Amino acid sequence: MLKNLVLLLAFLAVANAVTLRKWIASHEKTCFYTQVTAPGQKVSFYFAVHQGGNFDIDFEVEGPNNRQLFKGEAERQGDYVFTANQLGEYAFCFKNGLASFADKQVEFDISVENEVRPEDIAKRSKRDEAMNSVVTIASDLSQITKFMKYFRTRENRNFATVSSTESRVWWFSAMQSLSVVLVAVIQVYAIRALFTAKRSRL
């Protein structure tokens, strides 16, 4: 058990990962960078819009020599994994589109796995069974983390929808109450004017 724990910690240590949150102003473009130092490294990129506007944002991923790998417009979230066959700097950019006038908060995760895995893990020798188990556990933990991020994002969006609906209901009720009061005042003045006109004729 202790050996497996040590192997798990060793596996987690070979992956460089960072999770950040960033407010992106209207019409702003922000880029973040990571370095690939060995061919065949696995690069993972996850993002989700937590607050602002319609919870969408434009993004693009570029490799060395400004080679475009992924691009999306008005995306609410995304999860991408690719093999970096070229050494160099990879850029992950977010752009709060021209049609948006609201600041947006984006949570994103960029990770680089330093260990190059064999294509067929089943071909490993029995002495690597413990490491295979650790890799499986780490993969399951990563999947659980992604599910947690997804549900947290959905919770934020649903909360924003509830708050917006509550605000609209409040303003509708206020306008309705004001309309009732206004109609009552108009009726009072109309009836008073009617009786005043009758008295003047008499």
Disulfide bonds with the S-S distance in Angstrom:
Cys31-Cys93 1.99
